[in-house]
């Protein structure tokens, strides 16, 4: 059977009702508004690169601190050995001066002894 147009307009179809959200659910419109459609890979890569750079920087600073502490220890050891050497040289100079003074006195005593003969 063929449909016959009688010229009577049919009432417009009612738009489909949107489901109402219950108290614990978000409405579909809200989800669509807040959902990100395409992930921002440039930002994600930039953040990953920044984190990697920060980790590398912290590792480098840590390594520099270790090397600096080793260098400080070597400097302290060198300074201690130089102070000890300086003290030994001072003692040797004092002993040499005392030996020279004793030799002069011995010479004076010998001269006086020879003069008595």
TORMAR-423995 format. One record per atom (N, C-alpha, C, O, CB): residue number from 0; residue in three letters; x negated, y negated, z negated. Coordinates in steps of 0.1 Angstrom, whole numbers, plus 5000, padded with zeros to 4 digits. Glycine has a CB too. Layout:
REM residues N
{r NUM "ALA" {X Y Z}}
...
END
This chain:
REM residues 117
{r 0 "UNK" {4992 5011 5000}}
{r 0 "UNK" {5000 5000 5000}}
{r 0 "UNK" {4991 4988 5000}}
{r 0 "UNK" {4981 4987 4993}}
{r 0 "UNK" {5009 5000 4988}}
{r 1 "UNK" {4995 4978 5008}}
{r 1 "UNK" {4987 4966 5009}}
{r 1 "UNK" {4993 4955 4999}}
{r 1 "UNK" {5005 4955 4997}}
{r 1 "UNK" {4988 4960 5023}}
{r 2 "UNK" {4983 4948 4994}}
{r 2 "UNK" {4987 4937 4985}}
{r 2 "UNK" {4993 4925 4992}}
{r 2 "UNK" {4988 4922 5003}}
{r 2 "UNK" {4975 4933 4976}}
{r 3 "UNK" {5004 4920 4987}}
{r 3 "UNK" {5011 4909 4994}}
{r 3 "UNK" {5009 4897 4985}}
{r 3 "UNK" {5011 4897 4973}}
{r 3 "UNK" {5026 4912 4996}}
{r 4 "UNK" {5005 4886 4992}}
{r 4 "UNK" {5003 4873 4985}}
{r 4 "UNK" {5016 4866 4985}}
{r 4 "UNK" {5021 4862 4996}}
{r 4 "UNK" {4992 4865 4991}}
{r 5 "UNK" {5023 4864 4974}}
{r 5 "UNK" {5035 4858 4973}}
{r 5 "UNK" {5034 4843 4970}}
{r 5 "UNK" {5044 4836 4969}}
{r 5 "UNK" {5044 4864 4962}}
{r 6 "UNK" {5022 4837 4969}}
{r 6 "UNK" {5020 4823 4967}}
{r 6 "UNK" {5021 4819 4953}}
{r 6 "UNK" {5020 4808 4949}}
{r 6 "UNK" {5030 4815 4975}}
{r 7 "UNK" {5023 4829 4944}}
{r 7 "UNK" {5024 4826 4930}}
{r 7 "UNK" {5010 4827 4924}}
{r 7 "UNK" {5003 4838 4926}}
{r 7 "UNK" {5034 4836 4923}}
{r 8 "UNK" {5006 4817 4918}}
{r 8 "UNK" {4993 4817 4912}}
{r 8 "UNK" {4993 4826 4899}}
{r 8 "UNK" {5002 4824 4891}}
{r 8 "UNK" {4988 4803 4909}}
{r 9 "UNK" {4983 4834 4899}}
{r 9 "UNK" {4982 4841 4886}}
{r 9 "UNK" {4974 4833 4876}}
{r 9 "UNK" {4966 4825 4879}}
{r 9 "UNK" {4975 4855 4889}}
{r 10 "UNK" {4977 4836 4864}}
{r 10 "UNK" {4970 4828 4853}}
{r 10 "UNK" {4955 4831 4854}}
{r 10 "UNK" {4951 4843 4856}}
{r 10 "UNK" {4976 4831 4839}}
{r 11 "UNK" {4947 4821 4851}}
{r 11 "UNK" {4933 4823 4852}}
{r 11 "UNK" {4929 4834 4841}}
{r 11 "UNK" {4935 4835 4831}}
{r 11 "UNK" {4925 4810 4850}}
{r 12 "UNK" {4919 4841 4845}}
{r 12 "UNK" {4914 4851 4835}}
{r 12 "UNK" {4907 4844 4824}}
{r 12 "UNK" {4899 4835 4826}}
{r 12 "UNK" {4904 4861 4842}}
{r 13 "UNK" {4910 4849 4812}}
{r 13 "UNK" {4904 4843 4800}}
{r 13 "UNK" {4889 4847 4800}}
{r 13 "UNK" {4885 4858 4803}}
{r 13 "UNK" {4911 4847 4787}}
{r 14 "UNK" {4881 4837 4797}}
{r 14 "UNK" {4866 4841 4796}}
{r 14 "UNK" {4865 4852 4785}}
{r 14 "UNK" {4872 4852 4775}}
{r 14 "UNK" {4858 4828 4793}}
{r 15 "UNK" {4855 4860 4787}}
{r 15 "UNK" {4852 4871 4778}}
{r 15 "UNK" {4848 4865 4765}}
{r 15 "UNK" {4840 4856 4764}}
{r 15 "UNK" {4841 4881 4783}}
{r 16 "UNK" {4854 4870 4754}}
{r 16 "UNK" {4850 4864 4741}}
{r 16 "UNK" {4837 4869 4737}}
{r 16 "UNK" {4833 4881 4739}}
{r 16 "UNK" {4861 4868 4731}}
{r 17 "UNK" {4829 4860 4731}}
{r 17 "UNK" {4816 4863 4726}}
{r 17 "UNK" {4818 4870 4713}}
{r 17 "UNK" {4826 4865 4705}}
{r 17 "UNK" {4807 4851 4726}}
{r 18 "UNK" {4810 4880 4710}}
{r 18 "UNK" {4811 4886 4697}}
{r 18 "UNK" {4807 4877 4686}}
{r 18 "UNK" {4797 4870 4688}}
{r 18 "UNK" {4803 4900 4696}}
{r 19 "UNK" {4814 4876 4676}}
{r 19 "UNK" {4811 4868 4664}}
{r 19 "UNK" {4801 4875 4655}}
{r 19 "UNK" {4801 4887 4653}}
{r 19 "UNK" {4824 4864 4656}}
{r 20 "UNK" {4791 4867 4651}}
{r 20 "UNK" {4781 4872 4642}}
{r 20 "UNK" {4786 4874 4628}}
{r 20 "UNK" {4794 4866 4623}}
{r 20 "UNK" {4768 4864 4642}}
{r 21 "UNK" {4782 4885 4622}}
{r 21 "UNK" {4786 4887 4608}}
{r 21 "UNK" {4776 4880 4599}}
{r 21 "UNK" {4767 4873 4604}}
{r 21 "UNK" {4787 4902 4604}}
{r 22 "UNK" {4779 4880 4586}}
{r 22 "UNK" {4770 4873 4577}}
{r 22 "UNK" {4756 4876 4577}}
{r 22 "UNK" {4747 4867 4576}}
{r 22 "UNK" {4776 4875 4563}}
{r 23 "UNK" {4752 4889 4579}}
{r 23 "UNK" {4738 4893 4579}}
{r 23 "UNK" {4731 4893 4592}}
{r 23 "UNK" {4719 4895 4593}}
{r 23 "UNK" {4737 4906 4573}}
{r 24 "UNK" {4738 4890 4603}}
{r 24 "UNK" {4733 4891 4617}}
{r 24 "UNK" {4731 4877 4623}}
{r 24 "UNK" {4739 4868 4619}}
{r 24 "UNK" {4741 4900 4626}}
{r 25 "UNK" {4722 4876 4632}}
{r 25 "UNK" {4721 4864 4640}}
{r 25 "UNK" {4729 4865 4653}}
{r 25 "UNK" {4730 4876 4658}}
{r 25 "UNK" {4706 4860 4643}}
{r 26 "UNK" {4734 4855 4657}}
{r 26 "UNK" {4742 4856 4670}}
{r 26 "UNK" {4733 4858 4681}}
{r 26 "UNK" {4721 4854 4681}}
{r 26 "UNK" {4751 4843 4671}}
{r 27 "UNK" {4738 4864 4692}}
{r 27 "UNK" {4729 4866 4704}}
{r 27 "UNK" {4724 4853 4709}}
{r 27 "UNK" {4712 4852 4714}}
{r 27 "UNK" {4737 4873 4715}}
{r 28 "UNK" {4731 4842 4709}}
{r 28 "UNK" {4727 4829 4714}}
{r 28 "UNK" {4715 4824 4706}}
{r 28 "UNK" {4705 4819 4711}}
{r 28 "UNK" {4738 4819 4713}}
{r 29 "UNK" {4715 4827 4693}}
{r 29 "UNK" {4704 4822 4684}}
{r 29 "UNK" {4692 4830 4687}}
{r 29 "UNK" {4681 4825 4687}}
{r 29 "UNK" {4708 4824 4669}}
{r 30 "UNK" {4693 4843 4690}}
{r 30 "UNK" {4682 4851 4693}}
{r 30 "UNK" {4675 4847 4706}}
{r 30 "UNK" {4663 4846 4707}}
{r 30 "UNK" {4685 4866 4694}}
{r 31 "UNK" {4683 4843 4716}}
{r 31 "UNK" {4678 4839 4729}}
{r 31 "UNK" {4671 4826 4727}}
{r 31 "UNK" {4661 4823 4734}}
{r 31 "UNK" {4689 4838 4739}}
{r 32 "UNK" {4676 4817 4719}}
{r 32 "UNK" {4670 4804 4717}}
{r 32 "UNK" {4656 4805 4711}}
{r 32 "UNK" {4647 4797 4714}}
{r 32 "UNK" {4679 4795 4709}}
{r 33 "UNK" {4655 4814 4701}}
{r 33 "UNK" {4642 4815 4694}}
{r 33 "UNK" {4632 4824 4700}}
{r 33 "UNK" {4620 4824 4697}}
{r 33 "UNK" {4645 4818 4680}}
{r 34 "UNK" {4637 4834 4708}}
{r 34 "UNK" {4628 4844 4714}}
{r 34 "UNK" {4619 4837 4724}}
{r 34 "UNK" {4623 4829 4732}}
{r 34 "UNK" {4636 4855 4720}}
{r 35 "UNK" {4606 4841 4724}}
{r 35 "UNK" {4597 4837 4734}}
{r 35 "UNK" {4598 4846 4746}}
{r 35 "UNK" {4597 4858 4745}}
{r 35 "UNK" {4582 4836 4729}}
{r 36 "UNK" {4600 4840 4758}}
{r 36 "UNK" {4602 4849 4770}}
{r 36 "UNK" {4589 4854 4775}}
{r 36 "UNK" {4588 4866 4779}}
{r 36 "UNK" {4609 4841 4780}}
{r 37 "UNK" {4579 4846 4776}}
{r 37 "UNK" {4566 4850 4781}}
{r 37 "UNK" {4555 4848 4771}}
{r 37 "UNK" {4554 4836 4766}}
{r 37 "UNK" {4563 4843 4795}}
{r 38 "UNK" {4547 4858 4767}}
{r 38 "UNK" {4537 4855 4757}}
{r 38 "UNK" {4526 4846 4763}}
{r 38 "UNK" {4523 4846 4775}}
{r 38 "UNK" {4530 4868 4753}}
{r 39 "UNK" {4521 4837 4755}}
{r 39 "UNK" {4511 4827 4759}}
{r 39 "UNK" {4497 4833 4758}}
{r 39 "UNK" {4491 4833 4747}}
{r 39 "UNK" {4512 4814 4751}}
{r 40 "UNK" {4493 4840 4768}}
{r 40 "UNK" {4480 4847 4768}}
{r 40 "UNK" {4468 4838 4767}}
{r 40 "UNK" {4458 4841 4761}}
{r 40 "UNK" {4479 4856 4780}}
{r 41 "UNK" {4469 4826 4772}}
{r 41 "UNK" {4458 4816 4771}}
{r 41 "UNK" {4456 4812 4757}}
{r 41 "UNK" {4444 4812 4752}}
{r 41 "UNK" {4461 4804 4780}}
{r 42 "UNK" {4467 4810 4749}}
{r 42 "UNK" {4465 4806 4735}}
{r 42 "UNK" {4460 4818 4727}}
{r 42 "UNK" {4452 4816 4718}}
{r 42 "UNK" {4479 4801 4730}}
{r 43 "UNK" {4465 4830 4730}}
{r 43 "UNK" {4461 4842 4723}}
{r 43 "UNK" {4446 4844 4725}}
{r 43 "UNK" {4439 4847 4716}}
{r 43 "UNK" {4469 4854 4727}}
{r 44 "UNK" {4442 4843 4738}}
{r 44 "UNK" {4428 4845 4741}}
{r 44 "UNK" {4419 4834 4734}}
{r 44 "UNK" {4408 4837 4729}}
{r 44 "UNK" {4425 4845 4756}}
{r 45 "UNK" {4424 4822 4734}}
{r 45 "UNK" {4416 4811 4728}}
{r 45 "UNK" {4415 4813 4713}}
{r 45 "UNK" {4404 4811 4707}}
{r 45 "UNK" {4423 4797 4731}}
{r 46 "UNK" {4426 4818 4707}}
{r 46 "UNK" {4425 4820 4692}}
{r 46 "UNK" {4416 4832 4689}}
{r 46 "UNK" {4408 4831 4680}}
{r 46 "UNK" {4439 4824 4687}}
{r 47 "UNK" {4416 4842 4698}}
{r 47 "UNK" {4407 4854 4696}}
{r 47 "UNK" {4392 4849 4698}}
{r 47 "UNK" {4383 4853 4690}}
{r 47 "UNK" {4410 4865 4706}}
{r 48 "UNK" {4390 4841 4708}}
{r 48 "UNK" {4377 4836 4710}}
{r 48 "UNK" {4372 4827 4699}}
{r 48 "UNK" {4360 4828 4694}}
{r 48 "UNK" {4376 4828 4723}}
{r 49 "UNK" {4381 4819 4693}}
{r 49 "UNK" {4377 4810 4682}}
{r 49 "UNK" {4374 4819 4670}}
{r 49 "UNK" {4364 4816 4663}}
{r 49 "UNK" {4389 4800 4679}}
{r 50 "UNK" {4382 4829 4667}}
{r 50 "UNK" {4379 4838 4656}}
{r 50 "UNK" {4366 4845 4658}}
{r 50 "UNK" {4358 4846 4648}}
{r 50 "UNK" {4390 4848 4654}}
{r 51 "UNK" {4363 4850 4670}}
{r 51 "UNK" {4350 4857 4673}}
{r 51 "UNK" {4339 4847 4671}}
{r 51 "UNK" {4328 4851 4665}}
{r 51 "UNK" {4350 4862 4687}}
{r 52 "UNK" {4340 4835 4676}}
{r 52 "UNK" {4329 4825 4674}}
{r 52 "UNK" {4327 4822 4660}}
{r 52 "UNK" {4315 4820 4655}}
{r 52 "UNK" {4333 4812 4682}}
{r 53 "UNK" {4338 4821 4652}}
{r 53 "UNK" {4336 4818 4638}}
{r 53 "UNK" {4329 4829 4630}}
{r 53 "UNK" {4321 4827 4622}}
{r 53 "UNK" {4350 4815 4631}}
{r 54 "UNK" {4333 4842 4634}}
{r 54 "UNK" {4326 4853 4628}}
{r 54 "UNK" {4311 4853 4631}}
{r 54 "UNK" {4303 4856 4622}}
{r 54 "UNK" {4333 4866 4632}}
{r 55 "UNK" {4308 4851 4644}}
{r 55 "UNK" {4294 4850 4648}}
{r 55 "UNK" {4286 4839 4641}}
{r 55 "UNK" {4275 4841 4637}}
{r 55 "UNK" {4293 4849 4663}}
{r 56 "UNK" {4293 4828 4639}}
{r 56 "UNK" {4286 4817 4632}}
{r 56 "UNK" {4284 4820 4618}}
{r 56 "UNK" {4273 4817 4612}}
{r 56 "UNK" {4295 4804 4633}}
{r 57 "UNK" {4293 4826 4611}}
{r 57 "UNK" {4291 4830 4597}}
{r 57 "UNK" {4280 4841 4596}}
{r 57 "UNK" {4272 4840 4587}}
{r 57 "UNK" {4305 4836 4591}}
{r 58 "UNK" {4280 4850 4605}}
{r 58 "UNK" {4269 4860 4605}}
{r 58 "UNK" {4255 4854 4607}}
{r 58 "UNK" {4246 4858 4601}}
{r 58 "UNK" {4272 4871 4616}}
{r 59 "UNK" {4255 4844 4616}}
{r 59 "UNK" {4242 4837 4619}}
{r 59 "UNK" {4238 4829 4607}}
{r 59 "UNK" {4226 4829 4603}}
{r 59 "UNK" {4243 4828 4631}}
{r 60 "UNK" {4247 4823 4600}}
{r 60 "UNK" {4244 4815 4588}}
{r 60 "UNK" {4239 4824 4577}}
{r 60 "UNK" {4229 4821 4570}}
{r 60 "UNK" {4256 4807 4583}}
{r 61 "UNK" {4245 4836 4576}}
{r 61 "UNK" {4241 4845 4566}}
{r 61 "UNK" {4227 4850 4569}}
{r 61 "UNK" {4218 4851 4560}}
{r 61 "UNK" {4250 4857 4565}}
{r 62 "UNK" {4224 4853 4581}}
{r 62 "UNK" {4211 4858 4585}}
{r 62 "UNK" {4200 4847 4583}}
{r 62 "UNK" {4189 4850 4578}}
{r 62 "UNK" {4210 4862 4600}}
{r 63 "UNK" {4204 4834 4585}}
{r 63 "UNK" {4194 4823 4583}}
{r 63 "UNK" {4192 4822 4568}}
{r 63 "UNK" {4180 4818 4564}}
{r 63 "UNK" {4200 4810 4589}}
{r 64 "UNK" {4202 4824 4560}}
{r 64 "UNK" {4200 4823 4545}}
{r 64 "UNK" {4190 4834 4540}}
{r 64 "UNK" {4182 4831 4532}}
{r 64 "UNK" {4213 4824 4538}}
{r 65 "UNK" {4192 4846 4546}}
{r 65 "UNK" {4183 4857 4542}}
{r 65 "UNK" {4169 4853 4546}}
{r 65 "UNK" {4159 4855 4538}}
{r 65 "UNK" {4188 4870 4548}}
{r 66 "UNK" {4167 4848 4558}}
{r 66 "UNK" {4154 4845 4563}}
{r 66 "UNK" {4148 4833 4555}}
{r 66 "UNK" {4136 4833 4552}}
{r 66 "UNK" {4154 4841 4578}}
{r 67 "UNK" {4156 4824 4551}}
{r 67 "UNK" {4151 4812 4543}}
{r 67 "UNK" {4147 4817 4529}}
{r 67 "UNK" {4137 4812 4524}}
{r 67 "UNK" {4162 4802 4542}}
{r 68 "UNK" {4155 4826 4523}}
{r 68 "UNK" {4151 4831 4510}}
{r 68 "UNK" {4138 4839 4511}}
{r 68 "UNK" {4129 4838 4502}}
{r 68 "UNK" {4162 4840 4504}}
{r 69 "UNK" {4136 4847 4522}}
{r 69 "UNK" {4123 4854 4523}}
{r 69 "UNK" {4112 4844 4525}}
{r 69 "UNK" {4101 4846 4519}}
{r 69 "UNK" {4124 4863 4535}}
{r 70 "UNK" {4114 4834 4533}}
{r 70 "UNK" {4103 4823 4535}}
{r 70 "UNK" {4100 4816 4522}}
{r 70 "UNK" {4089 4814 4519}}
{r 70 "UNK" {4108 4813 4545}}
{r 71 "UNK" {4111 4813 4514}}
{r 71 "UNK" {4108 4807 4501}}
{r 71 "UNK" {4100 4816 4491}}
{r 71 "UNK" {4092 4811 4484}}
{r 71 "UNK" {4122 4803 4494}}
{r 72 "UNK" {4103 4829 4492}}
{r 72 "UNK" {4096 4838 4483}}
{r 72 "UNK" {4081 4839 4488}}
{r 72 "UNK" {4072 4839 4479}}
{r 72 "UNK" {4102 4852 4484}}
{r 73 "UNK" {4078 4839 4501}}
{r 73 "UNK" {4064 4839 4506}}
{r 73 "UNK" {4057 4826 4502}}
{r 73 "UNK" {4046 4826 4497}}
{r 73 "UNK" {4064 4840 4521}}
{r 74 "UNK" {4064 4815 4503}}
{r 74 "UNK" {4058 4802 4498}}
{r 74 "UNK" {4055 4802 4484}}
{r 74 "UNK" {4044 4797 4479}}
{r 74 "UNK" {4068 4790 4502}}
{r 75 "UNK" {4064 4807 4475}}
{r 75 "UNK" {4062 4807 4461}}
{r 75 "UNK" {4050 4816 4458}}
{r 75 "UNK" {4042 4813 4449}}
{r 75 "UNK" {4075 4812 4454}}
{r 76 "UNK" {4049 4828 4464}}
{r 76 "UNK" {4038 4837 4462}}
{r 76 "UNK" {4025 4830 4466}}
{r 76 "UNK" {4015 4831 4459}}
{r 76 "UNK" {4039 4850 4470}}
{r 77 "UNK" {4025 4823 4477}}
{r 77 "UNK" {4013 4816 4482}}
{r 77 "UNK" {4009 4806 4472}}
{r 77 "UNK" {3997 4804 4468}}
{r 77 "UNK" {4015 4810 4496}}
{r 78 "UNK" {4018 4798 4467}}
{r 78 "UNK" {4015 4787 4458}}
{r 78 "UNK" {4010 4793 4445}}
{r 78 "UNK" {4001 4787 4439}}
{r 78 "UNK" {4028 4779 4455}}
{r 79 "UNK" {4016 4804 4440}}
{r 79 "UNK" {4011 4810 4428}}
{r 79 "UNK" {3996 4815 4430}}
{r 79 "UNK" {3988 4813 4421}}
{r 79 "UNK" {4020 4822 4424}}
{r 80 "UNK" {3993 4821 4441}}
{r 80 "UNK" {3980 4826 4443}}
{r 80 "UNK" {3970 4814 4444}}
{r 80 "UNK" {3958 4815 4440}}
{r 80 "UNK" {3979 4835 4456}}
{r 81 "UNK" {3974 4803 4451}}
{r 81 "UNK" {3965 4792 4452}}
{r 81 "UNK" {3963 4785 4438}}
{r 81 "UNK" {3952 4781 4435}}
{r 81 "UNK" {3971 4782 4461}}
{r 82 "UNK" {3973 4785 4430}}
{r 82 "UNK" {3971 4779 4416}}
{r 82 "UNK" {3961 4788 4408}}
{r 82 "UNK" {3953 4783 4401}}
{r 82 "UNK" {3985 4778 4409}}
{r 83 "UNK" {3963 4801 4409}}
{r 83 "UNK" {3954 4810 4402}}
{r 83 "UNK" {3939 4809 4407}}
{r 83 "UNK" {3930 4808 4399}}
{r 83 "UNK" {3958 4825 4404}}
{r 84 "UNK" {3938 4807 4420}}
{r 84 "UNK" {3924 4805 4426}}
{r 84 "UNK" {3918 4792 4421}}
{r 84 "UNK" {3907 4792 4418}}
{r 84 "UNK" {3925 4806 4442}}
{r 85 "UNK" {3927 4782 4421}}
{r 85 "UNK" {3922 4769 4416}}
{r 85 "UNK" {3917 4769 4402}}
{r 85 "UNK" {3907 4764 4398}}
{r 85 "UNK" {3933 4758 4418}}
{r 86 "UNK" {3925 4776 4394}}
{r 86 "UNK" {3921 4778 4379}}
{r 86 "UNK" {3908 4786 4378}}
{r 86 "UNK" {3899 4782 4370}}
{r 86 "UNK" {3932 4785 4372}}
{r 87 "UNK" {3906 4796 4386}}
{r 87 "UNK" {3894 4804 4386}}
{r 87 "UNK" {3882 4795 4390}}
{r 87 "UNK" {3871 4796 4384}}
{r 87 "UNK" {3895 4816 4395}}
{r 88 "UNK" {3884 4787 4401}}
{r 88 "UNK" {3873 4778 4405}}
{r 88 "UNK" {3869 4768 4394}}
{r 88 "UNK" {3858 4765 4392}}
{r 88 "UNK" {3877 4771 4418}}
{r 89 "UNK" {3879 4762 4387}}
{r 89 "UNK" {3876 4753 4376}}
{r 89 "UNK" {3868 4760 4365}}
{r 89 "UNK" {3859 4754 4360}}
{r 89 "UNK" {3890 4747 4370}}
{r 90 "UNK" {3872 4772 4362}}
{r 90 "UNK" {3865 4779 4352}}
{r 90 "UNK" {3850 4782 4356}}
{r 90 "UNK" {3841 4781 4348}}
{r 90 "UNK" {3872 4793 4348}}
{r 91 "UNK" {3849 4786 4369}}
{r 91 "UNK" {3835 4788 4374}}
{r 91 "UNK" {3827 4775 4374}}
{r 91 "UNK" {3815 4776 4370}}
{r 91 "UNK" {3836 4794 4388}}
{r 92 "UNK" {3833 4764 4377}}
{r 92 "UNK" {3826 4751 4377}}
{r 92 "UNK" {3821 4748 4363}}
{r 92 "UNK" {3810 4743 4360}}
{r 92 "UNK" {3834 4740 4383}}
{r 93 "UNK" {3831 4750 4353}}
{r 93 "UNK" {3827 4747 4339}}
{r 93 "UNK" {3816 4756 4334}}
{r 93 "UNK" {3807 4751 4327}}
{r 93 "UNK" {3840 4749 4330}}
{r 94 "UNK" {3816 4769 4338}}
{r 94 "UNK" {3806 4778 4334}}
{r 94 "UNK" {3792 4774 4340}}
{r 94 "UNK" {3782 4775 4334}}
{r 94 "UNK" {3809 4793 4337}}
{r 95 "UNK" {3793 4770 4353}}
{r 95 "UNK" {3780 4766 4360}}
{r 95 "UNK" {3775 4754 4353}}
{r 95 "UNK" {3763 4752 4351}}
{r 95 "UNK" {3783 4764 4375}}
{r 96 "UNK" {3783 4744 4350}}
{r 96 "UNK" {3779 4732 4343}}
{r 96 "UNK" {3772 4735 4330}}
{r 96 "UNK" {3762 4729 4326}}
{r 96 "UNK" {3790 4722 4341}}
{r 97 "UNK" {3778 4744 4323}}
{r 97 "UNK" {3773 4748 4310}}
{r 97 "UNK" {3759 4755 4312}}
{r 97 "UNK" {3750 4753 4304}}
{r 97 "UNK" {3782 4758 4302}}
{r 98 "UNK" {3758 4764 4322}}
{r 98 "UNK" {3745 4770 4325}}
{r 98 "UNK" {3735 4760 4329}}
{r 98 "UNK" {3723 4762 4325}}
{r 98 "UNK" {3747 4781 4336}}
{r 99 "UNK" {3738 4750 4337}}
{r 99 "UNK" {3728 4740 4340}}
{r 99 "UNK" {3724 4732 4328}}
{r 99 "UNK" {3712 4729 4327}}
{r 99 "UNK" {3734 4730 4351}}
{r 100 "UNK" {3734 4729 4320}}
{r 100 "UNK" {3730 4721 4307}}
{r 100 "UNK" {3721 4730 4299}}
{r 100 "UNK" {3711 4724 4293}}
{r 100 "UNK" {3743 4717 4299}}
{r 101 "UNK" {3724 4743 4297}}
{r 101 "UNK" {3715 4751 4289}}
{r 101 "UNK" {3701 4752 4296}}
{r 101 "UNK" {3691 4753 4288}}
{r 101 "UNK" {3722 4765 4288}}
{r 102 "UNK" {3700 4753 4309}}
{r 102 "UNK" {3687 4754 4316}}
{r 102 "UNK" {3679 4741 4313}}
{r 102 "UNK" {3667 4742 4311}}
{r 102 "UNK" {3689 4756 4331}}
{r 103 "UNK" {3686 4729 4313}}
{r 103 "UNK" {3679 4717 4310}}
{r 103 "UNK" {3674 4717 4296}}
{r 103 "UNK" {3662 4712 4294}}
{r 103 "UNK" {3688 4705 4313}}
{r 104 "UNK" {3682 4721 4287}}
{r 104 "UNK" {3677 4722 4273}}
{r 104 "UNK" {3665 4732 4272}}
{r 104 "UNK" {3656 4729 4264}}
{r 104 "UNK" {3688 4726 4264}}
{r 105 "UNK" {3666 4743 4279}}
{r 105 "UNK" {3655 4753 4278}}
{r 105 "UNK" {3643 4747 4284}}
{r 105 "UNK" {3632 4749 4278}}
{r 105 "UNK" {3659 4766 4286}}
{r 106 "UNK" {3644 4739 4295}}
{r 106 "UNK" {3632 4732 4300}}
{r 106 "UNK" {3626 4722 4291}}
{r 106 "UNK" {3614 4721 4289}}
{r 106 "UNK" {3636 4725 4314}}
{r 107 "UNK" {3635 4714 4284}}
{r 107 "UNK" {3630 4705 4274}}
{r 107 "UNK" {3622 4712 4262}}
{r 107 "UNK" {3612 4707 4258}}
{r 107 "UNK" {3642 4696 4268}}
{r 108 "UNK" {3628 4723 4258}}
{r 108 "UNK" {3622 4730 4247}}
{r 108 "UNK" {3608 4736 4252}}
{r 108 "UNK" {3599 4735 4244}}
{r 108 "UNK" {3631 4742 4242}}
{r 109 "UNK" {3608 4741 4264}}
{r 109 "UNK" {3596 4746 4269}}
{r 109 "UNK" {3585 4735 4271}}
{r 109 "UNK" {3573 4738 4268}}
{r 109 "UNK" {3598 4753 4283}}
{r 110 "UNK" {3589 4724 4276}}
{r 110 "UNK" {3580 4712 4277}}
{r 110 "UNK" {3574 4708 4263}}
{r 110 "UNK" {3562 4706 4262}}
{r 110 "UNK" {3587 4700 4284}}
{r 111 "UNK" {3583 4708 4253}}
{r 111 "UNK" {3578 4704 4240}}
{r 111 "UNK" {3569 4715 4234}}
{r 111 "UNK" {3559 4712 4228}}
{r 111 "UNK" {3590 4702 4230}}
{r 112 "UNK" {3572 4727 4237}}
{r 112 "UNK" {3563 4738 4233}}
{r 112 "UNK" {3549 4738 4239}}
{r 112 "UNK" {3539 4740 4233}}
{r 112 "UNK" {3570 4752 4235}}
{r 113 "UNK" {3550 4735 4253}}
{r 113 "UNK" {3537 4733 4260}}
{r 113 "UNK" {3529 4721 4255}}
{r 113 "UNK" {3517 4722 4254}}
{r 113 "UNK" {3539 4733 4275}}
{r 114 "UNK" {3536 4710 4252}}
{r 114 "UNK" {3530 4698 4247}}
{r 114 "UNK" {3523 4701 4233}}
{r 114 "UNK" {3514 4694 4230}}
{r 114 "UNK" {3540 4687 4246}}
{r 115 "UNK" {3529 4710 4225}}
{r 115 "UNK" {3523 4713 4212}}
{r 115 "UNK" {3510 4721 4213}}
{r 115 "UNK" {3502 4720 4204}}
{r 115 "UNK" {3533 4721 4203}}
{r 116 "UNK" {3508 4728 4224}}
{r 116 "UNK" {3496 4736 4225}}
{r 116 "UNK" {3485 4728 4229}}
{r 116 "UNK" {3474 4733 4231}}
{r 116 "UNK" {3498 4747 4235}}
END
